[in-house]
């Protein structure tokens, strides 16, 4: 997981237009950390949720703005006024902002569904996924799959980004296999 997190940090640092795409769970679990990451990168956060209502979006945007102010950061919070669509993705999660996810070259999508990851990949984006499941569609279909708990990954990204690590010729299948091997080894030693 650390190697994948370091690779994700490298891809975010070298990106021309990164965006952190967060859902409600990611905001609730690690909103403060993701604001710090966005500040380090000088990029926006775009909120994208499946059950989009004005009340839910307002609550999530309000929470991030409150944390933004508390941390004395100036991160742009997007998602409240979608004006573009992710091609091939029906429903509310296809809605996005033109100058956010739609124009981004790299998108970090923690805790995401596979169809959205696939649609972003089809747009030619570098897609970085945080997911506990190494065999999920998101983990398997992205550029770099990080198999770890979201708050731990966010804290590690905060440490790695200032180091400006160099991107490698990352092989996502190999990274996921390593995660699976670790899970199997850990479980077999417990029983």
C-alpha positions as CSV (number, residue, x, y, z in Angstrom):
1,X,0.0,0.0,0.0
2,X,2.8,2.4,0.7
3,X,4.4,1.9,-2.7
4,X,1.0,2.5,-4.4
5,X,0.5,5.6,-2.2
6,X,3.9,6.9,-3.1
7,X,3.2,6.3,-6.8
8,X,-0.2,8.2,-6.4
9,X,1.7,11.1,-4.8
10,X,4.1,11.2,-7.7
11,X,1.3,11.2,-10.2
12,X,-0.5,14.0,-8.4
13,X,2.7,16.1,-8.1
14,X,3.5,15.8,-11.8
15,X,-0.1,16.4,-12.9
16,X,-0.9,19.6,-14.8
17,X,-4.5,19.6,-13.5
18,X,-5.2,17.3,-10.6
19,X,-8.6,17.2,-8.8
20,X,-9.6,15.3,-5.7
21,X,-13.1,13.9,-6.2
22,X,-14.7,13.1,-2.9
23,X,-18.0,11.5,-1.8
24,X,-19.7,11.9,1.5
25,X,-17.8,9.0,3.2
26,X,-14.4,10.3,2.2
27,X,-15.3,13.8,3.5
28,X,-16.6,12.4,6.8
29,X,-13.6,10.1,7.3
30,X,-10.8,12.3,6.1
31,X,-12.1,15.7,5.0
32,X,-9.4,17.6,6.9
33,X,-6.6,15.5,5.4
34,X,-7.9,15.8,1.8
35,X,-8.1,19.6,2.2
36,X,-4.5,19.5,3.3
37,X,-3.6,17.4,0.3
38,X,-5.5,19.8,-2.1
39,X,-3.6,22.7,-0.5
40,X,-0.3,21.1,-1.0
41,X,-1.1,20.4,-4.6
42,X,-2.8,23.7,-5.3
43,X,-5.8,21.9,-6.7
44,X,-9.6,21.9,-6.1
45,X,-11.8,19.3,-4.4
46,X,-14.9,18.4,-6.3
47,X,-17.7,16.7,-4.4
48,X,-19.5,14.0,-6.4
49,X,-22.2,11.9,-4.7
50,X,-24.6,9.2,-5.9
51,X,-27.7,10.5,-4.0
52,X,-27.3,14.2,-5.0
53,X,-29.8,16.5,-3.3
54,X,-29.4,20.2,-2.6
55,X,-29.5,19.4,1.1
56,X,-26.8,16.7,1.0
57,X,-24.6,18.8,-1.3
58,X,-25.1,21.9,0.9
59,X,-24.1,19.9,4.0
60,X,-21.0,18.5,2.4
61,X,-19.9,21.8,0.9
62,X,-20.6,23.6,4.1
63,X,-18.6,21.1,6.1
64,X,-15.6,21.3,3.8
65,X,-15.8,25.1,3.8
66,X,-15.9,25.1,7.6
67,X,-12.8,22.9,7.8
68,X,-11.1,25.0,5.1
69,X,-11.6,28.1,7.2
70,X,-10.6,26.3,10.4
71,X,-7.3,25.1,8.8
72,X,-6.7,28.6,7.3
73,X,-6.6,27.1,3.8
74,X,-7.9,28.4,0.5
75,X,-8.9,25.3,-1.3
76,X,-11.5,25.7,-4.0
77,X,-14.6,23.5,-3.2
78,X,-16.5,22.4,-6.4
79,X,-19.4,20.3,-7.2
80,X,-22.3,22.5,-6.2
81,X,-23.1,23.7,-9.7
82,X,-22.3,21.0,-12.2
83,X,-22.1,22.2,-15.8
84,X,-20.6,19.1,-17.6
85,X,-21.2,15.4,-17.8
86,X,-18.8,12.4,-17.7
87,X,-19.5,10.6,-20.9
88,X,-21.0,7.1,-20.5
89,X,-22.0,7.7,-16.9
90,X,-25.7,8.0,-16.4
91,X,-27.4,9.5,-13.3
92,X,-26.3,12.1,-10.8
93,X,-22.6,10.9,-10.6
94,X,-22.1,11.8,-14.2
95,X,-22.6,15.4,-13.3
96,X,-19.4,17.3,-12.8
97,X,-17.8,20.7,-13.3
98,X,-16.2,21.6,-16.6
99,X,-13.2,23.3,-14.9
100,X,-13.0,20.5,-12.3
101,X,-13.2,16.8,-13.0
102,X,-14.1,17.2,-16.7
103,X,-10.9,19.0,-17.6
104,X,-8.6,17.3,-15.0
105,X,-5.8,15.1,-16.2
106,X,-5.5,13.3,-12.9
107,X,-8.4,12.4,-10.5
108,X,-8.0,10.9,-7.0
109,X,-11.2,9.0,-6.3
110,X,-11.3,7.4,-2.8
111,X,-14.1,4.9,-2.1
112,X,-15.5,5.0,-5.6
113,X,-17.8,2.8,-7.7
114,X,-16.3,0.9,-10.6
115,X,-18.4,2.4,-13.4
116,X,-17.3,5.9,-12.5
117,X,-13.7,4.8,-12.5
118,X,-14.1,3.2,-15.8
119,X,-15.8,6.3,-17.3
120,X,-12.9,8.5,-16.1
121,X,-10.3,6.1,-17.5
122,X,-12.2,6.1,-20.9
123,X,-11.8,9.9,-20.9
124,X,-8.0,9.4,-20.8
125,X,-7.5,10.5,-17.2
126,X,-5.0,9.2,-14.7
127,X,-7.3,7.7,-12.1
128,X,-6.0,7.0,-8.6
129,X,-8.3,4.9,-6.4
130,X,-8.3,4.2,-2.7
131,X,-10.2,1.0,-1.9
132,X,-10.0,-1.7,0.7
133,X,-10.9,-4.3,-1.9
134,X,-8.1,-5.3,-4.3
135,X,-10.5,-7.1,-6.6
136,X,-13.1,-4.3,-6.9
137,X,-13.8,-2.9,-10.4
138,X,-12.3,0.4,-9.3
139,X,-9.1,-1.1,-8.0
140,X,-8.7,-3.3,-11.1
141,X,-9.7,-0.6,-13.6
142,X,-7.7,2.4,-12.5
143,X,-4.2,3.7,-13.1
144,X,-3.0,3.2,-9.5
145,X,-5.1,1.3,-7.0
146,X,-4.2,1.9,-3.3
147,X,-5.5,-1.0,-1.2
148,X,-5.6,0.6,2.3
149,X,-7.9,2.5,4.7
150,X,-8.7,6.0,3.4
151,X,-7.5,8.0,6.4
152,X,-4.2,6.2,6.5
153,X,-3.7,6.8,2.8
154,X,-4.6,10.5,3.2
155,X,-2.1,10.9,6.0
156,X,0.6,9.1,4.0
157,X,-0.1,11.3,1.0
158,X,0.4,14.4,3.2
159,X,3.9,13.0,4.0
160,X,4.8,11.9,0.5
161,X,3.7,14.9,-1.6
162,X,6.3,17.4,-0.2
163,X,9.0,14.9,-1.1
164,X,8.0,15.1,-4.8
165,X,8.6,11.4,-5.5
166,X,9.3,10.4,-9.1
167,X,6.6,8.5,-11.0
168,X,7.6,5.0,-12.1
169,X,6.3,2.6,-14.7
170,X,3.7,1.4,-12.2
171,X,2.0,-1.9,-13.0
172,X,-1.3,-1.8,-11.3
173,X,-1.9,-5.6,-11.6
174,X,1.3,-6.3,-9.9
175,X,0.5,-3.8,-7.1
176,X,-2.9,-5.4,-6.6
177,X,-1.4,-8.9,-6.6
178,X,1.0,-7.8,-3.9
179,X,-1.9,-6.5,-1.8
180,X,-3.8,-9.8,-2.3
181,X,-0.8,-11.8,-1.3
182,X,-0.4,-9.8,1.8
183,X,-4.0,-10.3,2.7
184,X,-3.8,-14.1,2.2
185,X,-0.6,-14.3,4.2
186,X,-2.1,-12.3,7.1
187,X,-5.3,-14.3,7.1
188,X,-3.5,-17.7,6.9
189,X,-1.3,-16.8,9.9
190,X,-4.3,-16.0,12.0
191,X,-6.2,-19.3,11.7
